[in-house]
Amino acid sequence: MNQYIDKKAGICLRLMTQEDTDFIIAWRNTDEVRKNFIYQERFTREGHEKWIQNMICTGRAIQMMICEIGTGKPLGSVYIRDIDRQHNKAEYGIFIGEAQARGRGVGTAAARLMLRYCFEEEGLHRIYLRALSDNLQAIGSYEKAGFIREACLRDDVRIDGQYRDIVWMAAINPLQSLDRV
């Protein structure tokens, strides 16, 4: 795997390992992270181990840790899931677990790095994501990273008894988009 580093943001990506489980569980269960996920159930060790076994080990997902350059301190995680090799696409997800890493461009930089990885290493054509429509900070970050809004799905999910809109966004591999005539 090539190096995926953003010196300006002070981050790099590395593949997630089993040793990252405690970070993932702790971060995913914070209110600040959970509130922005469509599926807001509490995260468990067993659930994460099943994710590794059923998704990571089977190649249906790739998950990376966002780390500080120099210290290697994990700040969050980025992943693609439901990798579809027939149509060369996957769904993107991210969370910044460390509070001090939020709001300073880490998420945008990590998204750019992950898109580069997806296009260069995995040869994927399309990376898409779903975001709650009121998560304006994340949507702005995704746009800065290269995602484009494609649709708003009204009342698409029900969270805490309330229907919520979902924004659907995607990024297309710029090298492969030239093939389209």
C-alpha positions as CSV (number, residue, x, y, z in Angstrom):
1,M,0.0,0.0,0.0
2,N,1.2,3.5,-0.9
3,Q,1.7,6.1,1.8
4,Y,-1.5,8.1,2.4
5,I,-0.3,11.2,4.2
6,D,-1.6,14.8,4.4
7,K,1.3,16.9,6.0
8,K,-0.8,20.1,6.1
9,A,-3.5,18.4,8.2
10,G,-0.9,16.4,10.1
11,I,-2.5,13.0,9.4
12,C,-2.0,9.7,7.7
13,L,-4.1,6.6,7.1
14,R,-3.1,3.1,8.1
15,L,-5.1,-0.2,8.0
16,M,-7.1,-0.9,11.1
17,T,-6.0,-3.8,13.2
18,Q,-7.6,-5.9,15.9
19,E,-5.7,-3.8,18.4
20,D,-7.7,-0.7,17.4
21,T,-11.0,-2.3,18.7
22,D,-11.0,-0.4,22.1
23,F,-10.6,2.9,20.3
24,I,-13.4,2.1,17.8
25,I,-15.8,1.0,20.5
26,A,-15.1,4.0,22.8
27,W,-15.5,6.5,19.9
28,R,-18.6,5.0,18.3
29,N,-20.4,5.1,21.7
30,T,-19.9,8.8,22.4
31,D,-22.9,10.9,21.9
32,E,-21.0,13.3,19.6
33,V,-20.2,10.5,17.2
34,R,-23.3,8.4,17.5
35,K,-25.7,11.3,16.8
36,N,-24.4,11.6,13.2
37,F,-24.8,7.9,12.3
38,I,-28.0,6.6,10.7
39,Y,-27.7,3.4,12.8
40,Q,-27.3,4.8,16.3
41,E,-27.3,1.6,18.4
42,R,-24.6,1.1,21.0
43,F,-21.4,-0.5,19.7
44,T,-20.1,-3.7,21.3
45,R,-16.9,-5.6,21.2
46,E,-18.8,-8.6,19.8
47,G,-20.4,-6.4,17.1
48,H,-17.0,-5.0,16.1
49,E,-15.5,-8.5,16.0
50,K,-18.3,-9.6,13.8
51,W,-17.7,-6.6,11.5
52,I,-14.0,-7.6,11.2
53,Q,-15.0,-11.3,10.5
54,N,-17.9,-10.7,8.2
55,M,-16.8,-7.5,6.4
56,I,-13.1,-6.9,6.7
57,C,-11.8,-10.5,6.4
58,T,-14.2,-11.2,3.5
59,G,-13.1,-8.1,1.6
60,R,-16.6,-6.5,1.7
61,A,-15.1,-3.6,3.7
62,I,-11.8,-1.8,4.2
63,Q,-11.3,0.2,7.4
64,M,-8.4,2.5,8.2
65,M,-7.3,4.5,11.2
66,I,-6.8,8.2,10.9
67,C,-3.5,8.9,12.8
68,E,-1.5,11.9,13.8
69,I,1.8,12.1,11.9
70,G,4.7,11.8,14.2
71,T,3.0,10.3,17.3
72,G,0.8,7.8,15.4
73,K,-2.0,8.6,17.8
74,P,-5.3,7.4,16.4
75,L,-7.9,10.2,15.9
76,G,-10.7,8.4,14.1
77,S,-11.5,6.0,11.4
78,V,-12.5,5.9,7.8
79,Y,-13.9,3.0,5.8
80,I,-15.6,1.8,2.7
81,R,-18.2,-0.9,3.0
82,D,-20.4,-3.1,0.7
83,I,-17.6,-3.1,-1.9
84,D,-19.3,-4.0,-5.2
85,R,-16.6,-5.3,-7.7
86,Q,-19.1,-5.8,-10.5
87,H,-20.0,-2.1,-10.5
88,N,-16.8,-0.8,-9.0
89,K,-18.4,1.1,-6.1
90,A,-18.5,1.2,-2.3
91,E,-20.1,3.2,0.5
92,Y,-17.9,5.6,2.4
93,G,-18.0,6.3,6.2
94,I,-16.0,8.3,8.7
95,F,-15.9,9.3,12.3
96,I,-13.5,11.5,14.2
97,G,-13.3,10.0,17.6
98,E,-10.9,12.4,19.4
99,A,-12.7,15.7,20.2
100,Q,-9.6,17.8,19.7
101,A,-9.3,16.6,16.1
102,R,-12.8,17.8,15.1
103,G,-13.4,21.1,13.3
104,R,-9.8,21.5,12.0
105,G,-9.9,19.8,8.6
106,V,-9.0,16.3,9.7
107,G,-12.2,14.8,8.3
108,T,-11.8,16.5,5.0
109,A,-8.2,15.5,4.7
110,A,-9.0,11.9,5.6
111,A,-11.8,11.8,3.0
112,R,-9.4,13.0,0.3
113,L,-6.9,10.4,1.3
114,M,-9.4,7.6,1.4
115,L,-10.8,8.7,-2.1
116,R,-7.3,8.6,-3.4
117,Y,-6.8,5.1,-1.9
118,C,-10.1,3.9,-3.3
119,F,-9.3,5.1,-6.8
120,E,-5.6,4.3,-7.0
121,E,-5.3,1.1,-4.9
122,E,-8.8,-0.5,-5.3
123,G,-9.6,0.8,-8.8
124,L,-13.1,1.8,-7.8
125,H,-15.1,4.1,-10.0
126,R,-17.7,5.5,-7.6
127,I,-17.6,6.1,-3.8
128,Y,-21.0,7.2,-2.3
129,L,-22.2,8.2,1.1
130,R,-25.3,8.9,3.0
131,A,-25.5,11.8,5.6
132,L,-28.2,13.1,7.8
133,S,-29.3,16.3,6.0
134,D,-28.9,18.5,9.1
135,N,-25.3,17.4,9.5
136,L,-24.1,20.5,7.6
137,Q,-20.6,20.4,8.9
138,A,-20.0,16.9,7.5
139,I,-21.8,17.7,4.2
140,G,-19.5,20.7,3.8
141,S,-16.5,18.6,4.6
142,Y,-17.5,16.0,2.0
143,E,-18.0,18.6,-0.6
144,K,-14.5,20.0,0.1
145,A,-13.1,16.5,-0.3
146,G,-14.7,16.0,-3.7
147,F,-18.1,14.5,-3.1
148,I,-21.1,16.0,-5.0
149,R,-24.7,16.0,-3.7
150,E,-26.9,13.8,-5.9
151,A,-30.2,13.6,-4.0
152,C,-32.1,14.3,-0.9
153,L,-34.2,11.4,0.3
154,R,-37.1,12.8,2.3
155,D,-38.1,11.0,5.5
156,D,-35.8,8.2,4.6
157,V,-34.8,7.1,8.1
158,R,-36.6,7.0,11.5
159,I,-34.4,8.0,14.5
160,D,-35.8,8.4,18.0
161,G,-39.3,8.3,16.5
162,Q,-38.6,11.2,14.1
163,Y,-38.3,10.8,10.3
164,R,-35.1,12.4,9.0
165,D,-33.9,13.3,5.5
166,I,-30.8,11.8,4.0
167,V,-28.4,13.5,1.6
168,W,-26.9,11.1,-0.9
169,M,-23.4,12.2,-2.2
170,A,-20.8,10.6,-4.5
171,A,-17.3,11.0,-5.9
172,I,-16.4,9.6,-9.3
173,N,-12.8,8.4,-10.1
174,P,-11.5,11.3,-12.2
175,L,-9.2,9.0,-14.2
176,Q,-12.1,6.7,-15.1
177,S,-14.7,9.5,-15.8
178,L,-12.8,10.4,-19.0
179,D,-13.9,7.0,-20.3
180,R,-17.5,8.2,-20.5
181,V,-18.5,9.4,-23.9
